[in-house]
C-alpha cells in the first residue's frame, strides 16, 4: 500500500463488489488466449464440417439404397407386365405363342432403334440445346 492511501484491502474488495473499478494492469497472455480461442474455433468448425459431410454421405447412401430398391421393384413389375400381356395375347386374344413373341421382339427392336438414334445424336452433339446455344455465335 502507498503511504498516502487510507483505503484498506477490504474496502478495495467492497469497492469492486459495488461496481467501482480500479485501474488494473492488463491481463497477460492475450495473444496466447487469442490463439487458443482461434484454434478452438477452427476445431469446432472442422467438426461441424465433418458432421455435415457424414450426414451428406448417409443421406446419399439412403438415396442409393432406395433407388436400388426402386429399380428391383420396377424390374419385377415389368416382368409381371410382360407375363400379363403374354397371357392376354395368348389366352384372351387367341394369338399363337409365336405371334406374341414376334410382337414382343418388334416392340423391343423399335424401342432399341429409337434409343440408339437419340443416344447417337446426344454423343455427336447435335441435340437441340446445343443448336440453341450456338445460334448467336459467329454473327456480329
N, C-alpha and C positions, 0 to 999 in steps of 0.2 A: 504494500500500500504506500501511496505517496504521503509525504509529511503533511501536506495541507488538506488531505482528504479526510473527511469525517464520516464517510459512508462505510458501513461495515459490510462484511461478506453477506450476511443475512439480508441486509437492506438491498444489496445488489440483486440477490436472488429474488426477493419480493418485487423489486422493480421490474425484473424480467417477466415475472408472472403477471404483473399488472399491465403488461403490454409496452413498457418502455424499453427501447432498445439502446444498448450501449454500443459504442463503436467497437467493433471487433476486428481482429486480424482475419483476412480471408482464409477460408479452409484450404488446406494443402491437398494436393492430388487432383486438382481439377482436370488436368489433361488425362490422367490415369482413369478418372471416372468417366470422362467423355469417351475414351477409347473402349472401356468395358461396356458402357451403355451402347455404343455403336456396334460392338461385337454381339451383344445380346440381341439387338435389333436385327442384325444380319442373320443371326442364328434363327430367330423367330420367323423372319421372312422366308428363310430357306426351308424351315419345317412346314410352313404354310404352303409353299410352292410344291414340296414333295407330297404333301397330303392331297393337294389338288390333282397332281399328276396320278397318284394312286387311285383317286376317285374316278378320274377320267378313264384310266385303264380298266377299272372294274366295270364302269358303265359300258365301255366298248366290248368287254368280254360278254356282258349280259346281252348286248345287242347282237353280237355274233352268235351266241347260243340260241337266241330267239329266232334269228334269221335261219340258222341251220334247221331248227325245228320246223319253221315255216316251209322251207324247201322240201324236207322229208314229207310233211303232210301234203304239200302241193303235189309232189310226185305220186303219192298214194292216191290222191284224189283224181289225178289224170289217169292213172291205171284203172281206177274204178269207172271213170267215164268211158274209157276205151271198152272195157268189158260190157258196160251197159249199152253202149252204142252197137257193139257187136251183136249182143243179144237182140236188140231192137231190129237191126237189119236182117238178121237171120231168122228169128222166130216170128216177129210181128210182120215185117215187110215181106218175108218169104224169099229173100235173096239167098242164092247159094253161098257157101262159105268162101269160095274162091273170088266171087264178085265183091264180097265185103273186104277181103284183103286187098283187092285191087283198088277199091275206093280209099282205103287207108293209105296205100302206097302213093296214090295220086295226090292226096291231100298233103302228105309229107314231102313229096317232091316239089310241089308248088310252094309250100312254106319255105323249104330249104333254098329254092331258087330266089325267092324274094329276099330272104336274109342275106344270101351271098351277094346279090346285086346291091343291096343297101350297105353292107359291110365294105364292099369294094369301092363304093362311092365315098364312104367315110374315110377310108385309108388313102385314097388318091387325093383327098382334099377338095373334092368338087361338091361339097354339101352347100345348102342354101345359105347358111350363116356366113361361110367364108366368101361367098359371092357378094353378099350384102356389105361386108366389111371392106371389100376391095373396090366397090363401086366408085368411091370418090378419089381413089389414089390414081396418080398419073395425070389427072386433069387439073389445069390451072386456069 
